[in-house]
Amino acid sequence: MHMDYITNVTEQFNTKRVRCEYDLSQQYIMKLRKQIILNELEILKLTGKSVIFENQEIIASRVVTAFKNRKIINIMVVSKTQSGKTGSMCATIKQYLEDNNNLIPIENIYIITGLSSCEWKEQTKERMPESIQSRVYHRCELPNTFVDEIKDKKNILIIMDEIQVAAKKGQTIYKAFKNAGLLNKSKLYDNDIKILEYTATPDGTIYDLMKWNDASTKILAEVGDGYVSSYNLLQMGRVKQYKELCGYDKETGEVDKKVFEMIEEIKQDVDKYIIPLYHIIRTKNGQEQDLTIQHFKQIFNSDNYDFIKYDRESEIEDINKTLIM
């Protein structure tokens, strides 16, 4: 008699992040490199390049505490615009490394963003420890450089800024995460991968794409003393609702004349002040930036107004020093 035996095997999945094991030599090297980063953070603080405030320390403490639960893969920190996200990131790295239970190779710490911005990258690198700067990536670097870097690594901490940008299904961050296996919950548990997201607008993010359930948590960040929101600035009349200031039609090559009315409206606001002040205008890039500046010079007489251009090609190193002159 011939019989076929069929055995049903239920595959076992991990339900929490698996801790990576390191030998004594590897542990000692990680501890030495950890101290280097902590020293670099202290230097950034003493030189004023990256000062960490009390509210940022509190946020960091909540993040590090949440990651102690090894079921947690993803943490979203929701913070108000200009409330000091970069400082919170530095504080999180500092506190995470200071906890002796958190052994992690420093080459496994990444800072990424959905923004396609070299300016964001340079500004973020300046405020991060030198040992981490080479792993600060913006959107254009995610599909190849970032994915190639992390695909075979374990025990990773990924810190994400402006996570709502390009994170929808089919967009850059989504595709990069998918190619790197970062949308696979089992793989994240097996490889001890931790994802920390920062946003002011928590919609359409990686957090929302995955059904994290008990593998995720949200933290609502408190702002520091003296924080002034964009709403406050609007109420104070210090910011204006965006209006089209370039008006260039690429198909026809013509400029919508209405933009000059918009710029004239800005001029009326500027001319209310007797004492000269700085008035910041945000422009588009490339040709449209140059056109916008030309439009302003048509309405604002160059003999009576100074124009300062500040972008990544500018010779100005710190715009804050210019603004207090």
QUINORZI-V629397 format. One record per residue. SS is DSSP state (hx for helix, st for strand, lp for the rest). PHI is phi in degrees with one decimal (NA if undefined). OMEGA is omega in degrees with one decimal (none if undefined). Layout:
BEGIN
SS PHI OMEGA
SS PHI OMEGA
END
This chain:
BEGIN
lp NA -179.9
lp -107.5 -179.6
lp -129.7 174.8
lp -98.9 178.7
lp -104.4 179.7
lp -111.5 -179.2
lp -106.9 176.8
lp -90.7 -180.0
lp -111.9 178.1
lp -89.4 -178.4
lp -69.8 -179.0
lp -93.8 179.3
lp -109.5 175.1
lp -68.9 179.8
lp -113.5 173.9
lp -157.9 -178.3
lp -66.5 -178.9
lp -84.3 -178.4
lp -69.5 177.5
lp -77.3 179.3
lp -99.8 179.6
lp -126.8 176.2
lp -76.4 -174.4
hx -61.0 179.3
hx -64.9 178.7
hx -63.5 179.2
hx -62.1 -178.1
hx -65.5 178.2
hx -62.6 179.9
hx -63.3 178.8
hx -65.7 178.0
hx -65.7 -180.0
hx -68.8 175.9
hx -59.7 -179.2
hx -64.4 177.1
hx -62.0 179.5
hx -63.5 179.5
hx -62.4 176.3
hx -66.6 179.2
hx -64.4 176.8
hx -63.9 178.8
hx -66.3 177.5
hx -64.8 178.0
hx -60.2 178.5
hx -67.1 -176.6
hx -67.5 178.6
lp -87.7 177.7
lp 78.2 -178.5
lp -79.2 -179.4
lp -152.7 -178.9
lp -88.9 179.3
lp -100.8 -177.2
lp -97.5 -173.4
hx -59.0 -178.6
hx -64.8 178.4
hx -72.6 175.0
hx -63.3 -179.8
hx -65.3 178.0
hx -60.2 -179.2
hx -59.5 -179.7
hx -62.0 179.9
hx -68.0 178.4
hx -65.4 -177.4
hx -62.6 177.4
hx -63.8 -179.9
hx -62.9 -179.1
hx -72.5 175.2
lp -64.6 174.2
lp -78.2 -172.4
lp -74.6 171.0
lp -78.4 -176.1
lp -79.3 175.2
lp -105.6 -169.1
st -124.3 173.9
st -122.1 174.3
st -108.3 174.6
st -100.7 179.0
st -98.7 -177.8
lp -132.7 -177.9
lp -72.4 179.6
lp -56.0 178.7
lp 59.8 178.6
lp -96.8 174.8
lp 96.3 -179.2
hx -64.5 -178.4
hx -63.9 176.2
hx -62.9 178.1
hx -66.2 177.2
hx -62.4 179.1
hx -61.9 179.7
hx -64.2 179.5
hx -66.8 177.8
hx -58.9 -178.7
hx -60.0 -176.4
hx -69.2 178.9
hx -63.6 -179.6
hx -74.2 -179.5
hx -70.3 177.8
lp -76.8 -175.8
lp -63.6 177.8
lp -78.9 -176.4
lp -103.9 173.8
lp -87.2 179.2
lp -148.7 174.2
lp -64.4 -176.7
hx -64.6 178.0
hx -74.7 177.8
hx -105.5 177.0
st -104.2 -175.5
st -127.5 172.9
st -120.0 -178.5
st -133.1 177.2
st -145.2 173.8
lp -83.0 178.1
lp -71.8 170.2
lp -99.4 -170.5
lp -148.0 174.7
hx -66.4 179.6
hx -65.1 176.7
hx -58.6 -177.5
hx -61.4 -178.2
hx -65.8 -179.9
hx -65.4 179.6
hx -68.0 179.2
hx -59.5 -178.3
hx -60.2 -175.4
lp -100.1 179.0
lp -103.5 175.5
lp -56.4 -178.2
lp -56.5 -177.9
lp -67.4 -178.3
lp -106.4 -170.0
hx -54.3 -178.0
hx -72.2 179.5
hx -114.4 171.0
st -100.8 -173.8
st -124.9 170.7
lp -103.8 -165.5
hx -52.9 -175.3
hx -61.6 -176.4
hx -93.7 -174.4
hx -72.2 -173.9
hx -60.4 -176.1
hx -111.9 -174.2
hx -57.3 -177.5
hx -65.1 -178.4
hx -61.2 179.5
hx -62.9 -178.2
hx -66.8 -167.4
hx -102.8 -167.7
lp -60.5 -179.0
lp -110.6 -176.4
lp -96.2 172.3
lp -124.1 179.1
lp 59.8 -175.3
st -118.3 170.4
st -118.6 179.2
st -110.7 177.9
st -107.1 -173.9
st -116.0 176.7
st -112.1 -179.8
lp 49.5 -171.3
lp -72.6 -177.7
lp -77.3 -177.3
lp -87.0 175.1
lp 61.6 -177.3
lp -103.0 -178.9
lp -70.8 -177.1
lp -55.3 -179.6
lp 92.6 179.6
lp -91.1 -168.0
hx -56.2 -176.9
hx -64.1 179.6
hx -57.8 -178.0
hx -65.7 179.1
hx -63.8 179.4
hx -64.7 179.4
hx -64.5 -179.5
hx -65.3 180.0
lp -88.5 -179.7
lp 78.1 -175.8
lp -86.2 174.9
lp -103.8 -179.7
lp -100.4 -174.1
hx -58.2 -179.6
hx -62.5 -179.7
hx -66.7 179.1
hx -64.6 176.3
hx -65.6 -177.7
hx -61.6 -174.1
lp -100.8 177.7
lp 52.2 -179.2
st -101.6 -177.9
st -117.9 -177.2
st -120.7 179.4
st -117.5 -177.0
st -109.9 175.1
st -117.7 178.3
st -157.8 171.3
lp -104.3 -178.8
lp -129.3 -170.1
lp -79.8 175.9
lp -127.9 177.5
lp 67.2 -177.4
lp -111.3 174.9
hx -58.8 178.0
hx -55.4 -178.4
hx -76.0 -178.0
hx -66.1 -178.5
lp -93.8 174.4
lp -87.9 -170.8
lp -70.8 -177.1
hx 52.4 -176.3
hx -78.1 177.7
hx -93.1 -177.1
st -141.3 175.0
st -155.2 177.2
st -114.8 176.6
st -124.8 176.1
st -91.6 -173.8
lp -83.5 173.7
lp -84.2 178.9
lp -85.7 -179.5
lp -82.0 177.3
lp -61.0 177.2
lp 82.5 -179.4
lp -65.8 176.8
lp -117.6 -176.8
lp -81.9 176.5
hx -64.0 176.7
hx -64.9 177.7
hx -59.1 179.7
hx -63.0 178.3
hx -65.9 179.3
hx -63.9 179.8
lp -81.2 -179.5
lp 77.6 -177.4
lp -94.9 171.2
lp -130.1 -178.6
lp -122.3 175.2
lp -61.0 -178.9
lp -60.7 172.2
lp -135.5 -179.4
lp -65.2 -177.1
lp -118.0 178.3
lp -104.5 174.0
lp 71.5 -177.4
st -84.5 177.5
lp -100.7 -175.7
lp -64.0 -178.0
lp -74.7 -177.3
lp -96.0 -177.3
lp 75.1 -177.6
lp -106.3 179.8
st -111.5 177.0
lp -68.8 -175.8
lp -65.8 -179.7
hx -63.5 -178.0
hx -63.5 -180.0
hx -70.2 174.6
hx -67.2 178.8
hx -63.8 -179.0
hx -69.7 175.9
hx -62.9 177.3
hx -62.8 177.0
hx -65.4 -179.4
hx -60.8 179.0
hx -63.7 176.9
hx -67.5 -179.2
hx -62.7 -175.4
lp -72.5 176.9
lp -70.7 -174.9
lp -93.1 178.9
lp -77.1 179.4
lp -83.1 179.8
lp -59.2 179.0
lp -132.0 174.1
lp -86.5 176.4
lp -125.1 -172.1
lp -92.3 178.0
lp -115.3 177.7
lp -92.6 -176.9
lp -113.9 171.6
lp -79.2 -177.4
lp -97.0 170.7
hx 60.9 -176.8
hx -59.7 -178.4
hx -68.7 174.7
hx -65.7 -179.7
hx -61.4 179.0
hx -64.5 -179.8
hx -61.5 178.4
hx -63.4 176.9
hx -61.4 178.5
hx -58.6 -178.4
hx -64.4 -179.0
hx -70.2 175.1
hx -71.2 -177.3
hx -88.2 179.6
lp -97.5 179.3
lp -63.8 -176.4
lp -62.1 179.4
lp -72.0 -175.8
lp -106.4 -176.2
lp -131.6 174.5
lp -96.9 177.8
lp -114.1 178.4
lp -119.3 179.1
lp -100.4 -179.4
lp -128.7 173.4
lp -149.5 -175.1
lp -66.4 178.6
lp -92.2 -177.4
lp -70.4 176.6
lp -81.0 178.6
lp -72.4 -178.8
lp -86.4 -178.6
lp -134.9 -177.4
hx -62.9 179.7
hx -63.3 178.2
hx -67.2 178.0
hx -67.6 -174.1
hx -70.6 -179.8
lp -96.1 179.7
lp -74.3 none
END
